[in-house]
Amino acid sequence: MGKEIVILSNLLKTLEDEFAWRRKELAILKAKIPTEKNSLQSAMLRSALPLLYAHWEGFVKLSMSYYLEHISRKYLKHEELNIKFITLSLQNRLGDLSENDFQKRTKIIELLFSEYQKQSNIPHKNIIQTKSNLRFDVLEEILFVLDLNDTYIEGKKTLIDDLVNTRNHIAHGQQNLLDYETFESFHNDIITLMNYLKTKIENNAVQESYKRPLTH
């Protein structure tokens, strides 16, 4: 995206455009699927479900990447950021946090103190990895890193994992996995979840939730 995404209005428009074209394409495809059970319906459902998953995974990866780039390109000082983004900025210099050597652990603490008032350098390329199987545990890890996790999304674990499983079963050649009502439910629920994530990212960006809360 480049430097322009540092501007909040550009980020919001990018997120809206990313969601809108995906929602439109999925709605067009859904409208073409016959509601009566027949061979054409079966074939189209088997085609439509993997595309629904592809849009879900693609939206998660790109929207999260845009948000991370928005924060990264602000080049805030570490002292201005919340702990998740300080960790991202320093992750390549922190070494093995499970290291038991006291001397090495001391050096990690020294690094944190010495870098606290310096400008951050948050990586944003190839950080958001959906691993081609965006199960809930993968999404949960991404949300944790970006400080976007919440109870509403946690309640969608079954939906997210069922979508992945059904996509995989279709890819492996299994038949008669979907009826129209099941696909319609997947479609509506995933569109709603995509919109929820978009709104959550927008709100966090507007409220600058990536910043460390001011203390008095």
LINNOR-V551546 format. One record per backbone hydrogen bond with DSSP energy under -0.5 kcal/mol. NH is the residue of the N-H (numbers start at 1). CO is the residue of the C=O. Records with the same first field share a line. If there is no record, write none. Layout:
BEGIN
NH = CO + CO
END
This chain:
BEGIN
5 = 2
6 = 3
7 = 4
10 = 7
11 = 7
12 = 8
13 = 9
14 = 10
15 = 11
16 = 12
17 = 13
18 = 14
19 = 15
20 = 16
21 = 17
22 = 18
23 = 19
24 = 20
25 = 21
26 = 22
27 = 23
28 = 24
29 = 25
30 = 26
31 = 27
32 = 28 + 29
33 = 29 + 30
38 = 36
42 = 38
43 = 39
44 = 40
45 = 41
46 = 42
47 = 43
48 = 44
49 = 45
50 = 46
51 = 47
52 = 48
53 = 49
54 = 50
55 = 51
56 = 52
57 = 53
58 = 54
59 = 55
60 = 56
61 = 57
62 = 58
63 = 59
64 = 60
65 = 61
66 = 62
67 = 63
68 = 64
69 = 65
70 = 66
71 = 67
72 = 68
73 = 69
74 = 71
75 = 72
78 = 118
79 = 116
80 = 77
81 = 77 + 78
82 = 210
85 = 82
86 = 82
87 = 83
88 = 84
89 = 85
90 = 86
91 = 87 + 88
93 = 90
94 = 90
95 = 91
97 = 95
99 = 96
105 = 101
106 = 102
107 = 103
108 = 104
109 = 105
110 = 106
111 = 107
112 = 108
113 = 109
114 = 110
115 = 111
116 = 112 + 113
118 = 115
120 = 76
123 = 121
127 = 124
129 = 127
130 = 128
133 = 130
135 = 133
139 = 135
140 = 136
141 = 137
142 = 138
143 = 139
144 = 140
145 = 141
146 = 142
147 = 144
148 = 143
149 = 143
154 = 150
155 = 151
156 = 153
157 = 154
160 = 156
161 = 157
162 = 158
163 = 159
164 = 160
165 = 161
166 = 162
167 = 163
168 = 164
169 = 165
170 = 166
171 = 167
172 = 168
173 = 170
174 = 169
183 = 179
184 = 180
185 = 181
186 = 182
187 = 183
188 = 184
189 = 185
190 = 186
191 = 187
192 = 188
193 = 189
194 = 190
195 = 191
196 = 192
197 = 193
198 = 194
199 = 195
200 = 196
201 = 197
202 = 198
203 = 199
204 = 200
205 = 201
206 = 202
207 = 203
208 = 204 + 205
209 = 204
211 = 208
212 = 80
END
